[in-house]
Amino acid sequence: MSDTERSGSIPDTELVQRSRRDDQSAFGALVERYHEVVYRLALSIVLDTELAQDVAQDAFLKAFKGLVGFRGDAAFRTWLLTITANEARGALRRRGRRRESPLDELPPVAVGERSAEDEAVAADEAARARRMLVRLPEKQRLAVSLRVDEGLSFREIGEVIGSSEGSARVNYFHGIHRLRELME
Amino acid sequence: MNEIACDRVAGRLPEHVAGRLSPAESRALEHHLETCPECRAQAELLVLLRRSRPSVPAGLADRIRDTVGARRRAGTHHPWWALAAAAVAVLAIGVGVVAVRREPGPQPLPAYAADSGTGTSDVWLSDGGLVAGAPVLGGLSDQALEQLLKEMGQWKQGA
């Protein structure tokens, strides 16, 4: 069950059906619901904020055009994220290079309710953790970010990264283990 | 805590740090974390990752909606029912063409084929209406064959 269905709002399946009937507002709702996870997944792969936005846009365009063939065998979110991952890899190939370590581009860090000093220390540590995450091999990085940032199950992660559920689990725990080593 | 408990806790930590667990399950995990430095260190790492989730550029959703809307207005997208209707129309036209079209029936043999002494079951016609195949040649006399080869320019006396 998706977060959306748990929260009681319009289920994805209904929005998808309406979108297939050319209901633009329904597809707009899907964009609103998933543009953040799509963008962050794209960013996890291309490691470039501008390119990640282009990839997110292209992924939604492809999904829109592909709704005709979407049979609902997988959840819409998983299907959309699989498209996103493919688009991101394609964008990297077209660009002809893969940015290995974009340490100059720190992601913005959310601000919590702490004292300014504590907040600064925590923000530094959080930003460092994110930089270390970028150093992981792609499948480990995606497994960790999809599990921690987006709350996907290992089965869903496996579908997105093109592996089995068990392999997704292994990639996740290897990634966490490696991250802890890098943070020490 | 034993390893099995740690494994189960580790698998649920992402939900725990995201606040997705029930209060009871969350309390159980917290209790485990108080007594297990290994799992606590992992939980602290996940908290750091959650805090550094990349923010999404403002206006991205609008940009995507605008782009998809423009593509839709440009007519590059067809709703599924339109495609289905088009497919049915094409199928109907195809069925109609097949139904109207008649397969050509048996054609009368040219005189030279009929004279060869072979039955119609042994003779078939090429696209140009000519008789093709060995059954016709097989019915010719030696003299007729010799004449035919001479005309084809391949006959050599005594060969």
Interface residues (C-beta under 8 A of the other chain):
Chain A: R20 R21 D22 Q24 F27 G28 V31 E32 H35 E36 Y39 R40 L43 T49 Q53 A56 Q57 F60 L61 F64 K65 L67 V68 P107 P108 V109 A110 G112 A122 A123 E125 A126 A127 R128 A129 R130 L133 V144 S145 R147 V148 D149 G151 F173 I176 L179 R180 M183
Chain B: A10 P14 E15 V17 A18 R20 A41 Q42 L45 L46 L48 L49 R50 R51 S52 R53 P54 S55 V56 P57 L60 A61 R63 I64 R65 T67 V68 G69 R71 R72 T76 H77 H78 P79 W80 W81 L83
